[in-house]
Amino acid sequence: MSRSHPYRQLENPFEPQCVFSTDQVAALHNGALGILEGQGMKVLSPRARRLYGAGGADVDDASNMVRIDRALVATCLASAPRSFTLHSVEGAHHVPLHGRSIAFAPSSGAPNVMDIERGRRAGTLADFCDGMKMCQSLDVIQVLGSMCEPQDIPPPLRHLEVIRAQLALTDKIPFTFSRGMGQVADCFEALRIAHGITAKQFLDYPCTYSIINTNSPLQLDLPMADGIIDFATAGQVLMITPFTLAGAMAPVTIAGALTLAHAEALAGLVLAQLVRPGAPIVYGSFTSNVDMKSGSPAFGTPEYVKAQFGAGQMARHLGLPWRSSNATASNVPDAQAAYESQMSLWGALMGGCNFMLHAAGWLESGLSTSYEKFILDIEMLQMFAELFQPGDTPYTPIISDGRSFATWSAEGAKSATIRANGVWKDLLRDYVAPVRDRAISEELNAFIARRTAEGGAAPVS
Amino acid sequence: MSRSHPYRQLENPFEPQCVFSTDQVAALHNGALGILEGQGMKVLSPRARRLYGAGGADVDDASNMVRIDRALVATCLASAPRSFTLHSVEGAHHVPLHGRSIAFAPSSGAPNVMDIERGRRAGTLADFCDGMKMCQSLDVIQVLGSMCEPQDIPPPLRHLEVIRAQLALTDKIPFTFSRGMGQVADCFEALRIAHGITAKQFLDYPCTYSIINTNSPLQLDLPMADGIIDFATAGQVLMITPFTLAGAMAPVTIAGALTLAHAEALAGLVLAQLVRPGAPIVYGSFTSNVDMKSGSPAFGTPEYVKAQFGAGQMARHLGLPWRSSNATASNVPDAQAAYESQMSLWGALMGGCNFMLHAAGWLESGLSTSYEKFILDIEMLQMFAELFQPGDTPYTPIISDGRSFATWSAEGAKSATIRANGVWKDLLRDYVAPVRDRAISEELNAFIARRTAEGGAAPVS
């Protein structure tokens, strides 16, 4: 794919769409402040409660409740940076997060994978590595995600194989799961080695991110609170993302669900800024509705788009970069998967999103990553990347087929999903590993071998 | 489908997106004026050339060229209404065209139809009637389109069966093709009867529309010019829609292709206003790019979206309602069809479109209408209709399935396209004909019987 411009650092030129008036945004923010002052947040980590208390929050250790007054929130908001950069091992591939910037990361956290030939199955390290190779091959993916959980690797060693694969197979920015201090420390050390920097330098060099999911309503679990502390201490990027479903664990209205999510995001932000003023924070949102018939989560719906536009407004109200997602509830990479993903993508991008997680591959409400859906999504992301370019840029599609019905039929009448199957196989066949410093690679492998021999680190959940 | 609000008269609350600066819009408009003054438009209808000449244009009958100066364009723009209403036989279903209003009409002009069981085949009157019944059953479709060409009806009689079916099977606003004065006169008389109004009243009662396609570059063919004259005379709605492909019959840049399209649209508008100042005009656009590999037209591409945003700006510059399309080049109702349609829909709707032709059913670059694609599109249109509503409105999907993989698999693992097949069959089974005045129906049928006995009217092309 030869192109006139790379998709390394994208800027979205379009004006964000709104669903709330300025007054409504202020009212929603105030509502969230009221929740944090009145009900408060249940924080399961004693370490986190101590930090909240030392910072001036009202902490009740008997009930684990932390109440945060609005003055403390304001102080912490003032110290959160409005702009920062995620650093890649390849200097030209750094990713800015601010204003109009937009970066794409693939699906993350899925236990399963699926493809046309092998069907749906538990994810393996081989699948994870396939995902990393595909991400490396496509410059519209600037940041990594977990694609799938490599279930064939024992949990205490999994984070070691995952960080090794990210650093060996790509030069993109790795993710790190917040699954306890031991695993996070291992990943940070691997990253420090990969960047060839000192432990001190690492603390001022954002080069990985973690998703912090609050447990709605209004609870911060142990590994999430510890993740905030560890990442903030190390100056690494936190994307604090309450997952709220209107009509399930959150109020049935979008405004109500976003108020709850906003309160939870602020609680996480306060903890991070108390640990280290200036810690880089991304305002994450994942608010949708439940399907009224099945009670299942629904994605790419009108309600989901409204929640995206609204969440973007709340992020801009705080002055923080905003993270959204390309989500669908479809069980296969079919027309529903495509139109729900398009709704999610347009909702995020017209809402002013700066970081799109699950941008490629997400299927089945996040329970699977699909190889073919990954390619379908890449086509969509590349179309947006072209749409963002000023002037005229002829886009050459990777899947879209506009030949005549007769020609298309004569060549097998292949659907877009079937064609996507061919594309990912081509990508894996043509994959080229990034060139890395040999000494660094040896140091990295030695570190991982040592930690593996020591038994790794058990995940905390 | 019980809902809290109907989709009869929709308003789009979002701010239109732009690709041009105000200066660029003015420059593009000026460029088009220069084309009309310098190169001029080739007009194949002597009647039209006489009207242009009488209005002050510079006409050369030897070459059929008509050159229009900018003062004449300005006068004609001043008389074109900025707002008007398409009238339905059902008063509650009138459709306004102005500012933020948005109306949806199905695919139009396809020679073929396709569905899963019967495959791709020439359209018949039975298919056309199926299309009308489905449109009648869905309030997100406010205006009709031809769905498919009923090729089993002889061309001189086809318009009679088409207008009969529209008026008998629906209470929505019919389309009328501009295929010569004889056919247009028949359709107008049928419409006059259906509305129970006098011939004089009909002239001030817009109740049908026609698409006028210029023959790019810069040619107005006989039936199109005559259509403009007949519709303007009768006060019926003209949607003047140059079809320009950047890199084919138009310049390779979006701005260049839109300049050409703008000049052609203005030429049509001038003729209409010379015939009758105040004639209702919709600014139509259908500008896209060609696929660089196959040379085929491409739709739902980044270039197509940019052209939509730009065309919307040009329509607003003139103060006219704007028509766009939901287009895809896919040969089947698959993921490509869904993502290209979503690109087209978002491009139109974020661009401020007032009338969306081909909103449901369009496939194969317009060569086929697909029953299943029609239903997939209806799901998308209904999601937009919900997105346009203020506040919270739980949308109940007609196709989207968010149940668990296990439940979905146990019930047959049906793709969205397979489920759409079931939905259109349900719609046709449950179709309820609108109640019509018996005397009017008898008069209408008698008129059509008489004109059929007289041999109808041959189409002009």
Interface residues (C-beta under 8 A of the other chain):
Chain A: F14 E15 Q17 R120 A246 G247 V252 T253 I254 A255 N289 D291 M292 K293 S294 S296 P297 A298 F299 T301 P302 E303 V305 K306 A329 S330 N331 V332 P333 D334 A335 Q336 A337 A338 Y339 E340 S341 Q342 M343 W346 M350 E364 S365 L367 S368 L376 E379 M380 M383 F384 E386 L387 G391 D392 T393 P394 Y395 T396 P397 I399 S400 D401 G402 R403 S404 F405 W408 S409 A413 S415 A416 T417 A420
Chain B: F14 E15 Q17 R120 A246 G247 V252 T253 I254 A255 N289 D291 M292 K293 S294 S296 P297 A298 F299 T301 P302 E303 V305 K306 A329 S330 N331 V332 P333 D334 A335 Q336 A337 A338 Y339 E340 S341 Q342 M343 W346 M350 E364 S365 L367 S368 L376 E379 M380 M383 F384 E386 L387 G391 D392 T393 P394 Y395 T396 P397 I399 S400 D401 G402 R403 S404 F405 W408 S409 A413 S415 A416 T417 A420
